[in-house]
Amino acid sequence: MIFDNKTILITGGLGSFGRKFIEVVLRDYKPKAVRIYDNRELAQVEMEREFKDPRLRFLLGDVRDISRLNRAMRGVDIVVHAAALKHVSVCEYNPLEAVRTNIDGAINIIDAAIDNSVEKVIAISTDKAVQPVNLYGATKMVAEKLFIQGNSYVGGGKTIFSCSRYGNVVGSSGSIVPLFKKQRDSGELTITDESMTRFWITLEEGVKFVIKCIETMKGGEVFVPKISSMKIMDLAKIIAPEAKTKIIGVRPGEKMHEVLITQEEARHTKETKDFYVIEPEFPFWDNGNFKECKLLDIGFKYASDTNSQRIGDLEMQKMLKDLMDG
């Protein structure tokens, strides 16, 4: 089992993904220790009281602090990098802070992992990193490039780096589902555009996909899951079928549709039953990796509006059940 008797460090471990990742790892595996690296003191205290698991280690720190990261990664086998400033509007208004966390932080993770001989490092990315139109997406695109090319800096070491890229997480903090749920009581939901579509994945699915990536990674890949798409308007009708909708227009830095794999990336992407593997264009990449997978057709593009895998109302209701009951 990939995590059994291993020491894992997760940055941004107090976020939506981090909490679910920790829950799944403690439930399904037997790690030696899980180090939660985050800069939120109160949230650490609350999680420690909630989980009460002696395998958890709570490390107060910021990914901007390379010396603290070096100490935190000492003796670590696997790093999951989930720390980021992720809200589009916040990053637009605070661009230097977004760069310092999402880009400089990525550089620090890479340096600390190599210097401490960490075995595997997986970075959590987003569809916003593909053909970015806002600063958040641009910083995540750069972070992806840094992690993929980070393999070139390892030399004779054992560290390998890969990325996991997927779409909107249903119910994550600050996302559209909690907003719609809050607006439902007022009887009116705000919609940017009736035609807007997004990829959707649950937290549990996202965590299990990342774990699969860690098990599979050779170093240098960007992994993309096969997930479903849905219109934002249809999501609103499921959450609040009786509510009115108000069209407010597409906000600055927002796309009508999201892309997970571009046509250019498709040229060096392989397909499995459940996910895609965007292989690096390194001269030393072993093309025999994932040899059982098939190449994509020329011109393939994985976008939320043309995705053949659509979410039906019943499926989305199932995905939303726990969130809506809360």
WOQUI-V630247 format. One record per run of one state. SS is the DSSP state (a for helix, b for strand, c for the rest). FROM is the first residue (numbers start at 0). LEN is the number of residues. If there is no record, write none. Layout:
BEGIN
<<SS/FROM/LEN> <SS/FROM/LEN>>
END
This chain:
BEGIN
<<c/0/6> <b/6/5> <c/11/4> <a/15/13> <c/28/4> <b/32/6> <c/38/2> <a/40/11> <c/51/4> <b/55/5> <c/60/5> <a/65/7> <c/72/5> <b/77/4> <c/81/6> <a/87/6> <c/93/1> <a/94/21> <c/115/4> <b/119/7> <a/126/3> <c/129/5> <a/134/19> <c/153/6> <b/159/7> <c/166/1> <b/167/2> <c/169/6> <a/175/9> <c/184/3> <b/187/4> <c/191/5> <b/196/5> <c/201/1> <a/202/14> <c/216/5> <b/221/4> <c/225/2> <b/227/4> <a/231/8> <c/239/4> <b/243/4> <c/247/11> <b/258/3> <c/261/1> <a/262/4> <c/266/2> <b/268/3> <c/271/3> <b/274/4> <c/278/15> <b/293/2> <c/295/6> <b/301/2> <c/303/6> <b/309/1> <c/310/2> <a/312/13> <c/325/1>>
END
